[in-house]
Amino acid sequence: MNDSSAGTQGAGKAVFTARSGRLAALPRLLSLDQSGELTSAHVKLVATAVGRSERAVWRWVAKARATGHVDAASRTRFSVTPEIRRLLVLWGGNASAVHRELKQRALADPRLPAAPSLSTIHRALRRDLTLGERAGLARGEAARRAFDVFAQRPPAHRNAAWEGDHKCVPVRVLLEDQLMQPWVTWFIDCRTKVVTGVAVTPHAPSADAVLAALRMALDRAEPFGPAGGLPGLIRVDRGKEFLCATVASALGAFAVPVVDLPAYSPHLKGTIEALNGAVEDMLFVSMPRYVHRQTLTGGRTADPNEPALSFEAFVELLLKWVHWWNTEHQPRGLGGRTPMEAWSCDPTPLHDVPAEQLAHFGLEDDGRTRTITTQGVRLRNRHYIAPWMVGQAGVRVAVRHLPHHDMTIEVFGLDGAHLGSAVLAEAASEEQVKKVRNARTAKARRLRADMKAAARLRRERFEAVTTAAPPERLGALTEAEAEAELADSAAAGLRRADPDYIPHQPVPDGWARPIPPAADEPEDDTPEENA
């Protein structure tokens, strides 16, 4: 046999399986048989094509003559039923445990069919369930999604869509003698993968972090310029900070829609999720106090007293990494270019935000009109003053401010003109603020101690048992201890109900007691005699 015929034969074997070859060849063989034209050459050709022997193909023809069916008779075989799926969920995907369960059921009820073998169950699971289904029945929906296939969005142009997200940084940093995990709020252009804006907070972010990152993203100046401008839309995943009225109105003023993606669907914003994973693998993992650091036996890290980065140092390192990502890193999908090079090569026109609008981007306004008095402008029972207010008493103004920024406000005239900024009058000194924080910390510590003590009182212990019987409660109280605790609880309840309540004391013996009227003398309640 020459090489070409060998190649043809190999290709045929790759194309046809025994079942598909039988279904394809038998109708033709039967037609030749009925017309009297079937020969051994035909049978040999089919056998070579499907990879079976000539005797097997002749058996197919003989059986088809007798039955009139071209397919093999189907055999009854074990398959995965809804009950098997439920047992897989019950036993966490353990096929051996499902096999034992079926055997126990068959022994307990003779009317049930005999349990299949473990190998039969394994074959049925591989045949009837996909990899995703098996993972989901064993470990849940998140495991099933790992086997899903997701399509990519068609390529667009720069600023066609941005994605925004918060990321809790898995690194503990030092801020005012306290260790805390900061949060990063950032936006990325989906087409060029350039990071357009970043904001960092030492705590869980709020709307002000979103507005700060957006202001940086809309501005095309340094440190992330020339990238920026107005995007076509912004995709977020139901974060309340992204969907608040302040952010929606600030972006709505520029006709930029915020697309609210379904919860727990990271594949719908894969660009920002890839950035979240990249910054952890490329930067956070090398930082001191990384929370996912390898541990020793017992869960301790190799250096539990490792000095932590200060918050300022952490922010500096993060911004340097973002600059490296934009100007030096070459992500896949950009053809060997950096995100900033991909941005610069895109000829799509940009839409910039005027500087005067960007200066007051995201300011909240309660819609009320206020009047400048000799004490300044009043907002939330506080007065704000500024040097430019001298001689402006009596002018009606509107007040705007950033969310949670109560040290400074922006004052506008009723015609929309910006009059100037104002600061909080009689602001507490740093020493006073520190004392207040210490007092709040002491109160929180005291409450935490009270809660722990109450939890210890509620905790009940029972003796260990060796048989299926109700355990006996442990912990004995004396009669005096019980009465003392009940008295303390009653007194505490009275104090909580009315702090000014004074309990009644016994009447002194020297006091004159009122004499009740006789039973046969009705009381006279006329207003004159009572008076």
KEPAVEX-265471 format. One line per field, with one value per residue (C-alpha): residue in one letter; residue number from 0; x, y negated, z. Coordinates in nm, 3 decimals. Layout:
<nodes>
ropa = (A/...) $
dodren = (NUM/...) $
px = (X/...) $
py = (Y/...) $
pz = (Z/...) $
</nodes>
This chain:
<nodes>
ropa = (M/N/D/S/S/A/G/T/Q/G/A/G/K/A/V/F/T/A/R/S/G/R/L/A/A/L/P/R/L/L/S/L/D/Q/S/G/E/L/T/S/A/H/V/K/L/V/A/T/A/V/G/R/S/E/R/A/V/W/R/W/V/A/K/A/R/A/T/G/H/V/D/A/A/S/R/T/R/F/S/V/T/P/E/I/R/R/L/L/V/L/W/G/G/N/A/S/A/V/H/R/E/L/K/Q/R/A/L/A/D/P/R/L/P/A/A/P/S/L/S/T/I/H/R/A/L/R/R/D/L/T/L/G/E/R/A/G/L/A/R/G/E/A/A/R/R/A/F/D/V/F/A/Q/R/P/P/A/H/R/N/A/A/W/E/G/D/H/K/C/V/P/V/R/V/L/L/E/D/Q/L/M/Q/P/W/V/T/W/F/I/D/C/R/T/K/V/V/T/G/V/A/V/T/P/H/A/P/S/A/D/A/V/L/A/A/L/R/M/A/L/D/R/A/E/P/F/G/P/A/G/G/L/P/G/L/I/R/V/D/R/G/K/E/F/L/C/A/T/V/A/S/A/L/G/A/F/A/V/P/V/V/D/L/P/A/Y/S/P/H/L/K/G/T/I/E/A/L/N/G/A/V/E/D/M/L/F/V/S/M/P/R/Y/V/H/R/Q/T/L/T/G/G/R/T/A/D/P/N/E/P/A/L/S/F/E/A/F/V/E/L/L/L/K/W/V/H/W/W/N/T/E/H/Q/P/R/G/L/G/G/R/T/P/M/E/A/W/S/C/D/P/T/P/L/H/D/V/P/A/E/Q/L/A/H/F/G/L/E/D/D/G/R/T/R/T/I/T/T/Q/G/V/R/L/R/N/R/H/Y/I/A/P/W/M/V/G/Q/A/G/V/R/V/A/V/R/H/L/P/H/H/D/M/T/I/E/V/F/G/L/D/G/A/H/L/G/S/A/V/L/A/E/A/A/S/E/E/Q/V/K/K/V/R/N/A/R/T/A/K/A/R/R/L/R/A/D/M/K/A/A/A/R/L/R/R/E/R/F/E/A/V/T/T/A/A/P/P/E/R/L/G/A/L/T/E/A/E/A/E/A/E/L/A/D/S/A/A/A/G/L/R/R/A/D/P/D/Y/I/P/H/Q/P/V/P/D/G/W/A/R/P/I/P/P/A/A/D/E/P/E/D/D/T/P/E/E/N/A) $
dodren = (0/1/2/3/4/5/6/7/8/9/10/11/12/13/14/15/16/17/18/19/20/21/22/23/24/25/26/27/28/29/30/31/32/33/34/35/36/37/38/39/40/41/42/43/44/45/46/47/48/49/50/51/52/53/54/55/56/57/58/59/60/61/62/63/64/65/66/67/68/69/70/71/72/73/74/75/76/77/78/79/80/81/82/83/84/85/86/87/88/89/90/91/92/93/94/95/96/97/98/99/100/101/102/103/104/105/106/107/108/109/110/111/112/113/114/115/116/117/118/119/120/121/122/123/124/125/126/127/128/129/130/131/132/133/134/135/136/137/138/139/140/141/142/143/144/145/146/147/148/149/150/151/152/153/154/155/156/157/158/159/160/161/162/163/164/165/166/167/168/169/170/171/172/173/174/175/176/177/178/179/180/181/182/183/184/185/186/187/188/189/190/191/192/193/194/195/196/197/198/199/200/201/202/203/204/205/206/207/208/209/210/211/212/213/214/215/216/217/218/219/220/221/222/223/224/225/226/227/228/229/230/231/232/233/234/235/236/237/238/239/240/241/242/243/244/245/246/247/248/249/250/251/252/253/254/255/256/257/258/259/260/261/262/263/264/265/266/267/268/269/270/271/272/273/274/275/276/277/278/279/280/281/282/283/284/285/286/287/288/289/290/291/292/293/294/295/296/297/298/299/300/301/302/303/304/305/306/307/308/309/310/311/312/313/314/315/316/317/318/319/320/321/322/323/324/325/326/327/328/329/330/331/332/333/334/335/336/337/338/339/340/341/342/343/344/345/346/347/348/349/350/351/352/353/354/355/356/357/358/359/360/361/362/363/364/365/366/367/368/369/370/371/372/373/374/375/376/377/378/379/380/381/382/383/384/385/386/387/388/389/390/391/392/393/394/395/396/397/398/399/400/401/402/403/404/405/406/407/408/409/410/411/412/413/414/415/416/417/418/419/420/421/422/423/424/425/426/427/428/429/430/431/432/433/434/435/436/437/438/439/440/441/442/443/444/445/446/447/448/449/450/451/452/453/454/455/456/457/458/459/460/461/462/463/464/465/466/467/468/469/470/471/472/473/474/475/476/477/478/479/480/481/482/483/484/485/486/487/488/489/490/491/492/493/494/495/496/497/498/499/500/501/502/503/504/505/506/507/508/509/510/511/512/513/514/515/516/517/518/519/520/521/522/523/524/525/526/527/528/529/530) $
px = (0.000/0.143/0.167/-0.136/-0.362/-0.226/-0.301/-0.653/-0.712/-0.586/-0.812/-1.109/-1.046/-1.026/-1.357/-1.574/-1.639/-1.794/-2.142/-2.132/-1.972/-2.245/-2.520/-2.353/-2.265/-2.553/-2.821/-2.586/-2.493/-2.859/-2.941/-2.662/-2.775/-3.134/-3.027/-2.789/-2.480/-2.323/-1.973/-1.688/-1.506/-1.783/-1.770/-1.393/-1.400/-1.647/-1.454/-1.134/-1.309/-1.467/-1.179/-1.373/-1.324/-1.501/-1.680/-1.824/-1.956/-2.110/-2.284/-2.421/-2.561/-2.714/-2.880/-3.011/-3.162/-3.344/-3.466/-3.479/-3.292/-2.954/-2.863/-2.755/-3.016/-3.000/-2.902/-3.053/-2.783/-2.751/-2.787/-2.775/-3.126/-3.247/-3.223/-2.856/-2.794/-2.951/-2.735/-2.426/-2.519/-2.581/-2.243/-2.045/-1.987/-1.845/-1.938/-1.827/-2.064/-2.349/-2.264/-2.283/-2.615/-2.766/-2.642/-2.794/-3.126/-3.129/-3.058/-3.327/-3.594/-3.589/-3.831/-3.563/-3.325/-2.976/-2.722/-2.487/-2.117/-1.894/-1.729/-2.074/-2.157/-1.828/-1.895/-2.246/-2.115/-1.855/-2.109/-2.417/-2.265/-2.034/-1.723/-1.903/-2.204/-1.986/-1.793/-2.115/-2.278/-1.964/-1.862/-2.139/-2.209/-1.869/-1.698/-1.940/-1.873/-1.504/-1.593/-1.814/-1.714/-1.748/-1.742/-1.536/-1.695/-1.616/-1.318/-1.412/-1.212/-1.057/-1.304/-1.586/-1.629/-1.462/-1.490/-1.465/-1.426/-1.309/-1.037/-0.958/-0.579/-0.453/-0.175/-0.183/-0.038/0.030/-0.178/-0.165/-0.031/-0.302/-0.277/-0.548/-0.614/-0.658/-0.895/-0.822/-1.087/-0.988/-1.108/-0.961/-1.026/-1.148/-0.992/-0.641/-0.618/-0.484/-0.563/-0.727/-0.786/-0.697/-0.806/-0.693/-0.870/-0.752/-1.102/-1.396/-1.457/-1.760/-1.886/-1.602/-1.346/-1.541/-1.561/-1.191/-1.093/-1.338/-1.208/-0.857/-0.982/-1.172/-0.876/-0.613/-0.331/-0.057/-0.002/-0.217/-0.238/-0.284/-0.531/-0.871/-1.166/-1.532/-1.611/-1.907/-2.023/-1.895/-1.963/-1.984/-2.117/-2.394/-2.159/-2.369/-2.088/-2.090/-2.470/-2.538/-2.726/-2.416/-2.213/-2.511/-2.589/-2.223/-2.185/-2.535/-2.443/-2.197/-2.444/-2.229/-2.447/-2.348/-2.425/-2.524/-2.408/-2.565/-2.413/-2.155/-2.078/-1.709/-1.692/-1.904/-1.625/-1.323/-1.085/-1.099/-1.103/-0.786/-0.630/-0.730/-0.561/-0.252/-0.182/-0.194/0.034/0.278/0.287/0.093/0.242/0.589/0.485/0.540/0.236/0.077/-0.220/-0.195/0.170/0.287/0.251/0.433/0.278/0.005/-0.081/0.194/0.401/0.777/0.813/0.500/0.670/0.760/0.751/0.455/0.455/0.315/0.001/0.190/0.461/0.198/0.021/0.353/0.438/0.090/0.105/0.450/0.313/0.018/0.264/0.468/0.151/0.051/0.392/0.609/0.396/0.277/-0.048/-0.168/-0.401/-0.222/0.020/0.336/0.240/0.198/-0.147/-0.035/0.106/-0.220/-0.405/-0.188/-0.219/-0.599/-0.731/-1.074/-1.165/-1.171/-1.421/-1.259/-1.426/-1.392/-1.163/-1.428/-1.672/-1.409/-1.312/-1.656/-1.721/-1.928/-2.023/-2.343/-2.620/-2.924/-3.116/-3.162/-3.085/-2.885/-2.794/-2.451/-2.473/-2.221/-2.125/-2.078/-2.283/-2.471/-2.475/-2.583/-2.570/-2.215/-2.082/-1.833/-1.638/-1.391/-1.212/-1.409/-1.732/-1.638/-1.908/-2.127/-2.370/-2.725/-2.631/-2.832/-2.616/-2.613/-2.374/-2.211/-1.954/-1.792/-1.950/-1.807/-1.579/-1.714/-1.407/-1.450/-1.751/-1.794/-2.028/-2.209/-2.432/-2.790/-2.680/-2.438/-2.120/-1.860/-1.803/-1.531/-1.449/-1.523/-1.377/-1.532/-1.534/-1.414/-1.278/-1.143/-0.767/-0.567/-0.520/-0.895/-0.967/-0.710/-0.868/-1.213/-1.082/-0.918/-1.242/-1.437/-1.182/-1.209/-1.589/-1.570/-1.317/-1.539/-1.845/-1.646/-1.544/-1.907/-2.020/-1.754/-1.857/-2.223/-2.129/-1.949/-2.260/-2.478/-2.243/-2.369/-2.167/-2.292/-2.128/-1.985/-2.205/-2.123/-2.480/-2.767/-2.911/-2.974/-2.659/-2.667/-2.606/-2.284/-2.214/-2.363/-2.488/-2.536/-2.863/-2.687/-2.515/-2.844/-3.027/-2.743/-2.737/-3.116/-3.107/-2.836/-3.038/-3.354/-3.169/-3.005/-3.345/-3.485/-3.189/-3.233/-3.610/-3.582/-3.241/-3.406/-3.625/-3.579/-3.710/-3.965/-3.827/-4.019/-4.238/-4.072/-4.252/-4.303/-4.509/-4.887/-5.068/-5.397/-5.713/-5.929/-6.305/-6.554/-6.717/-7.070/-6.962/-6.939/-6.654/-6.746/-6.552/-6.719/-6.476/-6.568/-6.486/-6.180/-6.055) $
py = (0.000/-0.336/-0.643/-0.813/-0.518/-0.492/-0.858/-0.814/-0.516/-0.707/-0.997/-0.764/-0.611/-0.956/-1.059/-0.748/-0.561/-0.217/-0.351/-0.645/-0.423/-0.162/-0.423/-0.572/-0.249/-0.006/-0.185/-0.176/0.188/0.291/0.110/0.295/0.622/0.582/0.508/0.807/0.590/0.637/0.786/0.861/0.557/0.332/0.496/0.475/0.106/0.029/0.238/0.051/-0.288/-0.225/-0.020/0.307/0.655/0.778/1.047/0.774/0.584/0.902/0.956/0.602/0.678/1.009/0.852/0.564/0.814/0.990/0.691/0.410/0.180/0.035/-0.051/0.191/0.288/0.051/0.204/0.109/-0.058/-0.247/-0.623/-0.923/-0.997/-1.295/-1.073/-1.000/-1.374/-1.439/-1.168/-1.324/-1.656/-1.483/-1.308/-1.597/-1.429/-1.110/-0.827/-0.560/-0.700/-0.698/-0.336/-0.242/-0.425/-0.234/0.098/0.024/-0.069/0.252/0.461/0.283/0.313/0.632/0.473/0.232/0.336/0.445/0.168/0.124/0.170/-0.123/-0.113/-0.128/-0.438/-0.600/-0.527/-0.674/-0.990/-1.040/-0.970/-1.159/-1.454/-1.723/-1.824/-2.139/-1.945/-1.705/-1.993/-2.179/-1.876/-1.827/-2.184/-2.422/-2.691/-2.860/-2.532/-2.473/-2.817/-2.736/-2.506/-2.755/-2.911/-3.287/-3.484/-3.799/-4.130/-4.251/-4.487/-4.853/-5.177/-5.367/-5.520/-5.310/-5.146/-5.165/-4.922/-5.021/-4.821/-4.822/-4.584/-4.510/-4.501/-4.180/-4.375/-4.525/-4.875/-5.107/-5.421/-5.611/-5.311/-5.082/-4.802/-4.806/-4.676/-4.959/-4.956/-5.055/-5.210/-5.233/-5.249/-5.088/-5.135/-4.804/-4.842/-4.960/-4.828/-5.162/-5.251/-5.593/-5.674/-5.543/-5.633/-5.465/-5.466/-5.309/-5.171/-5.047/-5.305/-5.526/-5.763/-6.010/-5.745/-5.676/-6.048/-6.100/-5.817/-5.940/-6.296/-6.166/-5.947/-6.228/-6.462/-6.396/-6.553/-6.372/-6.123/-5.913/-6.151/-6.174/-5.890/-5.999/-6.200/-6.105/-5.734/-5.599/-5.401/-5.263/-4.906/-4.825/-4.529/-4.661/-4.843/-5.087/-5.344/-5.337/-5.349/-5.626/-5.936/-6.156/-5.946/-5.892/-6.263/-6.358/-6.123/-6.192/-6.557/-6.439/-6.186/-5.890/-5.591/-5.358/-4.996/-4.793/-4.436/-4.139/-4.044/-3.763/-3.786/-3.876/-3.742/-4.038/-4.280/-4.067/-4.357/-4.504/-4.157/-4.070/-4.391/-4.297/-3.961/-4.106/-4.365/-4.097/-3.857/-4.126/-4.365/-4.279/-3.932/-4.082/-4.338/-4.293/-4.183/-4.014/-3.829/-3.525/-3.463/-3.103/-2.982/-2.741/-2.459/-2.606/-2.885/-3.127/-3.314/-3.286/-3.643/-3.748/-4.071/-4.184/-4.566/-4.695/-4.959/-5.297/-5.399/-5.670/-5.424/-5.179/-5.443/-5.548/-5.188/-5.133/-5.447/-5.348/-5.008/-5.167/-5.389/-5.078/-4.898/-5.186/-5.266/-4.950/-4.640/-4.465/-4.278/-4.006/-4.122/-4.451/-4.316/-4.379/-4.736/-4.895/-5.025/-5.386/-5.304/-5.133/-5.441/-5.679/-5.469/-5.473/-5.753/-5.769/-6.132/-6.219/-6.424/-6.632/-6.778/-7.157/-7.250/-7.462/-7.168/-6.920/-7.144/-7.096/-6.740/-6.526/-6.794/-6.722/-6.982/-6.946/-7.198/-7.450/-7.821/-7.971/-8.323/-8.447/-8.592/-8.761/-8.412/-8.277/-8.006/-7.752/-7.385/-7.098/-7.314/-7.425/-7.757/-7.791/-8.110/-8.249/-8.584/-8.654/-8.664/-8.999/-9.247/-8.967/-8.930/-8.894/-8.736/-8.423/-8.132/-7.759/-7.522/-7.212/-6.971/-6.633/-6.336/-6.291/-6.595/-6.827/-7.042/-7.246/-7.350/-7.525/-7.827/-7.926/-8.216/-8.157/-8.221/-7.923/-8.129/-7.989/-8.240/-8.052/-7.792/-7.811/-7.623/-7.503/-7.775/-7.690/-7.355/-7.139/-7.126/-6.813/-6.756/-6.771/-6.540/-6.293/-6.298/-6.240/-5.944/-5.798/-5.837/-5.665/-5.383/-5.340/-5.322/-5.065/-4.861/-4.872/-4.767/-4.482/-4.362/-4.376/-4.178/-3.912/-3.885/-3.850/-3.582/-3.388/-3.407/-3.276/-2.993/-2.659/-2.340/-1.984/-1.663/-1.427/-1.128/-0.783/-0.684/-0.852/-1.027/-1.392/-1.531/-1.679/-2.053/-2.144/-2.444/-2.474/-2.790/-2.852/-3.002/-3.325/-3.355/-3.305/-3.566/-3.817/-3.779/-3.809/-4.123/-4.275/-4.192/-4.350/-4.666/-4.689/-4.655/-4.939/-5.159/-5.091/-5.157/-5.493/-5.625/-5.891/-5.641/-5.638/-5.319/-5.363/-5.331/-5.199/-5.462/-5.584/-5.487/-5.852/-5.944/-5.976/-5.729/-5.830/-5.680/-5.512/-5.601/-5.366/-5.112/-5.259/-5.619/-5.708/-5.930/-6.282/-6.390/-6.723/-6.987/-7.232/-7.000/-6.863/-7.215) $
pz = (0.000/-0.100/0.125/-0.023/0.046/0.400/0.455/0.320/0.544/0.850/0.768/0.734/1.071/1.221/1.067/1.132/1.454/1.451/1.525/1.285/1.013/1.056/1.022/0.715/0.530/0.598/0.392/0.092/0.153/0.185/-0.138/-0.317/-0.157/-0.268/-0.623/-0.624/-0.670/-0.323/-0.344/-0.110/-0.245/-0.112/0.230/0.241/0.152/0.431/0.684/0.602/0.631/0.973/1.118/1.165/1.027/0.714/0.920/1.143/0.843/0.699/1.037/1.012/0.669/0.780/1.083/0.875/0.627/0.911/1.112/0.861/1.103/1.022/1.384/1.654/1.910/2.205/2.535/2.868/3.064/3.391/3.354/3.585/3.709/3.915/4.223/4.147/4.107/4.448/4.606/4.448/4.609/4.942/4.939/4.790/4.453/4.609/4.370/4.621/4.883/4.627/4.548/4.917/4.950/4.657/4.797/5.140/4.980/4.774/5.086/5.286/5.015/4.801/4.556/4.440/4.161/4.251/4.285/3.987/4.031/4.117/3.774/3.612/3.814/3.714/3.346/3.374/3.542/3.271/2.996/3.122/3.309/3.186/3.377/3.490/3.617/3.813/3.969/4.052/4.216/4.424/4.516/4.410/4.154/4.170/4.079/3.793/3.645/3.619/3.328/3.144/2.814/2.781/2.459/2.428/2.345/1.993/1.976/1.999/2.023/2.309/2.556/2.413/2.755/3.094/3.381/3.746/4.063/4.426/4.543/4.905/4.917/5.086/5.261/5.610/5.621/5.913/5.964/6.294/6.487/6.351/6.096/5.831/5.481/5.229/4.933/4.574/4.350/3.985/3.626/3.315/2.944/2.802/2.456/2.540/2.901/3.021/3.384/3.371/3.739/4.085/4.438/4.762/5.098/5.425/5.482/5.277/5.003/4.962/4.695/4.751/4.646/4.326/4.249/4.320/4.083/3.820/3.841/3.776/3.490/3.318/3.344/3.077/3.276/3.466/3.620/3.381/3.087/2.798/2.860/2.982/2.862/2.855/2.804/2.616/2.920/3.249/3.364/3.737/3.935/4.161/4.400/4.600/4.588/4.205/4.186/4.438/4.328/4.349/4.104/3.873/3.857/3.811/3.514/3.389/3.347/3.078/2.929/3.041/3.140/3.425/3.330/3.635/3.577/3.759/4.091/4.110/3.737/3.714/3.357/3.245/3.342/3.269/3.199/3.549/3.706/3.516/3.649/4.005/3.967/3.797/4.067/4.336/4.149/4.037/4.335/4.650/4.691/4.739/5.000/5.372/5.574/5.272/5.423/5.193/5.273/5.305/5.662/5.890/6.087/6.303/6.062/6.171/5.916/5.909/6.042/6.235/6.348/5.998/5.983/5.785/5.514/5.603/5.419/5.230/5.120/5.001/4.790/4.637/4.539/4.395/4.180/4.054/3.956/3.772/3.581/3.492/3.379/3.151/3.001/3.016/3.055/2.737/2.810/2.579/2.307/2.236/1.977/2.177/2.267/2.607/2.706/2.656/2.311/2.217/2.339/2.136/1.819/1.831/1.605/1.770/1.858/2.229/2.427/2.700/3.009/3.050/3.339/3.513/3.513/3.628/3.920/4.074/3.953/4.188/4.442/4.637/4.655/4.881/4.669/4.952/4.932/5.218/5.323/5.419/5.771/5.995/6.112/5.759/5.586/5.798/5.689/5.916/6.229/6.146/6.023/5.738/5.677/5.421/5.371/5.051/5.256/5.409/5.307/5.159/5.451/5.323/4.988/4.906/4.792/4.718/4.895/4.748/4.891/4.832/5.011/5.362/5.320/5.590/5.646/5.326/5.117/4.784/4.767/4.447/4.359/4.254/3.894/3.916/3.947/4.185/4.465/4.650/4.911/5.283/5.578/5.900/6.165/6.516/6.403/6.682/6.724/6.647/7.020/7.081/6.788/6.921/7.267/7.120/6.916/7.226/7.421/7.145/7.136/7.514/7.491/7.214/7.415/7.724/7.526/7.369/7.716/7.834/7.532/7.592/7.958/7.859/7.605/7.879/8.097/7.814/7.731/7.853/7.887/7.879/7.983/7.724/7.635/7.503/7.415/7.231/7.535/7.630/7.798/8.146/8.182/8.363/8.582/8.931/9.105/9.473/9.587/9.687/9.348/9.165/9.375/9.336/8.957/8.933/9.147/8.926/8.614/8.757/8.859/8.517/8.352/8.560/8.475/8.106/8.122/8.301/8.408/8.633/8.816/9.197/9.364/9.649/10.001/10.302/10.478/10.801/11.122/11.233/10.929/10.962/10.743/10.565/10.711/10.446/10.449/10.603/10.376/10.425/10.364/9.995/9.893/9.795/9.491/9.428/9.301/9.578/9.870/9.698/9.658) $
</nodes>
